[in-house]
Each structure stands twice: as C-alpha cells, then as structure tokens.
Amino acid sequence: MKRLILEILLVLGLGGAGAFGYMAHKKGAESGAQLAELTEKAEAAEKKVEETSEELEKLQKDAPPLQAKALQLEALREALVNGETLRDLEAAYKKEKTLSPERHAGLGALRLLTKGGDDPATIEAFKKALDAADWGSRRNLICASQKALASAGQDVKVLSECLPQGVSKMPEAEPKDKSADKAGQGDKGKDGKKHTHWGYEGEMGPDNWGKEFAMCGRGRSQSPVDIRGPFEKTKSVVTAAYQNGPLRIINNGHTIQVNVAEGSKLRIDSMPYDLLQFHFHRPSEETVDGKPSAMVAHFVHKNKEGKLAVLAVLFREGNENPGLKQLWEHAPKKEGPEVAVEGVNFNPANLLPRELEFWSYDGSLTTPPCTEGVKFFILKTPVNIAREQVEQFPFKRNARPVQPLNGRQISAS
C-alpha cells in the first residue's frame, strides 16, 4: 500500500514537474518573442536617430548662409520701415498718368518690406503689376507678383515656371480674403470646376475678359483687326535679323510659345527691337477682307524704351512647313513648364517669307491684359502649312475675335 502511495506521489510529482517545465518553457518563448520585438523597435529607433542626426548636421551646415540671408532681409526691412522712401516714391509716381508693370511691382515690393503682406495697398500694387504685364516679355515680374500674392494669402496659383527646381507648389498660406483676388491663375466657374483666369470660350472667353481686365473691355485701340482697304501708304522699312539659338518651348495653357535667346532683332526704320518670343494662334487672329488664315505666328519684340512690336506671319494650307515640323516634334501636348530641348537649335527666320511687305496699325496685346501701344506689322506674303500640321497644334481654337478700328488707319508698304 505504501508502495502504491509512493508511486502515485511520484507520478504526481513528475507530472507537476512536467507542467512546471512546460509553463516555464512557454513563458520563456513569450519572453523571447517580446525581446525580439523590442530589439527590432530599438534598431528602428536607432536608425531614425541616425537619419535625424544626418538631417540636423545638414541643416547646421546650411544655417550660416541662411542666417546671413535672413539678416540681410531684416536689415533691408529695418532701413525702410520708417516709410520715408515709400512716401517719396509714391509722391513721384503720382505725377505719372500710368505706371508700368515694373513700377507697380517695385512699389509692391517696397510696401511689402515696409508695411507687410497684410497691407491692402501692397496687394493692390502686385495685382496691378499682374494685370499690366504680359507673360512673354515680363516673366520674372509675373513670377515675383504671383509669389508675393500667394505668400500674402491671396488665392493665386503660382505657375510651375515660377517655382524653384524640385518644388511642385508654393507652401499653402492662410487666405486673408477668399473672395477677393482673381488676378492670379485660377478661380471657380459656375460649374464648380477650377478654370484658368481667361480662355477662349464660355464664361472665361474673350467676351468676358473685360470683367477682369479692364483694358480688354474699354480699350479703343485693340487687336486683332480686319485688314481691309483703303490703305494709307507707309514709308516705314522693316527688316529682320534673327539668329540660330537653343530651342526653348512651352505649352502655357493658351498657346505654344518659343522663348528666344538674346541676339535676334527686328529693325523698324533702323530702330532695333529685341525678339523675346513667338507663339501661334489657330485660326489667324487677323483677317484679310474678313477671311482668316489657317494659323498665324506672332513674333513679339521690345525696344530699349519698353515699347512692343509684333510681326505677324500668316499660314495658309498647302505643303508641309519644315520649320513647323521641327517645332511640333518638341512642342509639349499639355500645359507645363518650359522645355529646353537639349542639342536642338532653331532659327525664327525659318518661319518668315522671303518678302517682308506688310500692313501696319497701332494695336494691343491680343491676350489679357490687352495692353495698348503695340505696333503691329502683318506680313502680306503667307507661308505654307500642311493640314496635318494644323491638326497637330494642341489647341482647336485660341484666337481673339477682330476688334473695332475706332477710326484707326491701316497703312501698307
């Protein structure tokens, strides 16, 4: 009996030992898993610390030049904060009937340093600079105005061409007045969708440009016009001296535009005008005896006094145009930043006819803000364009309708 009891106790003891061993093993396994998880988290944290340290070291390296720039900006602001320079400039500008876009932007910059971005006059100055500037000849000014308005919280889209390389958009600012500014690059239409601030159809079309750009509606010397006689004989002489240069082409959402390097010139009665850019309209904006051409190229020039002159080349359907073939091969199909085509040069003279006989009149930019005081020369001799090349142009229609002459005289060479 005693032996049986001892055997039972032995079995129970062995069972208990086994259970205890199993529980200890299970707890050991759980502790091992926890230890492995903690080790993994520790390694991840250590890696994060290393990455943060590297970023901190990089920021510390960049800190001195950034601090220097900040000090320069603060010194500039403190030098102007008393407002005396601003008052002097405003007093001088009051004597002027109209201000150039550059002066509006300069005034806005001075007010921005003196009064800050909350100042309504600062916002107004940059708005006026945008309204009066055209993209082709004043891109830097437009970029500066857009960025200034955006940084002040205005509802302005900064175009991609204006942003530093590698930056896709401006940092968002808290809007000061969501309903105020539409002088930038977008607002919502009745359909609730985002639209560019002007276009060629619908509520953003030419008939409504005057609502946002006053000169487009009230101007008396607007372009384009219908070329129709009788003509006044002109003694003016026009010659083009265009040069080969690197191809820089852009789809800006309204047209295909080629930006031209320095050196190409148009001479009007021996007065030199620098070629800034040329772009295209479909169909031609100008009509001759009421009939448009398939397309037109506008070559935009500016002289030292800032006066603009446009040379218009009409395209008629016919044979393929070799110059356009080269451009269309590299023209972006969708809106985006300027494309510098590596290893490709283009001479704007490739699009000109041999003869430069012309019709001429005083007009305006044919796109907002419709600034007047632009001298137009429409070449009488058209150049060929194949129907397929017309169809390859990524805009079905981007032409402003002809405007009234309002007593203006068209001259002919």
Buried (B, 14 or more C-beta within 10 A) or exposed (E): EEEEEEEEEEEEEEEEEEEEEEEEEEEEEEEEEEEEEEEEEEEEEEEEEEEEEEEEEEEEEEEEEEEEEEEEEEEEEEEBBEEEBBEEBBEEEEEEEEBBBBBBBBBBBBBBBBBEBEBEEBBBBBBBBBBBBBBBBBBEBBBBBBBBBBBBBBBBBBBEBBBEEEEEEBEEBEBBEEEBBBBBBEBEEEEEEEBBBBBBEEEBEBEBBBEBBEBBBEBEBBBBBBBBEEBEEBEEEBEBEBBBBBBBBBBBBBBBBBBBEEEBBBBBEEBEBBBBBBBBBBBBBBBBEEEBBBBBBBBBBBBEEEBBBBBBBBBEBEEEBEBBEBBBEBBBEEBBBBBEBEEBEBBBEBBBBEEBEBBBBBBBBBBBBBBBEBBBBBBBBBBBBBEEBBEBBBBEEBBBEBBEBEEBEBBBB
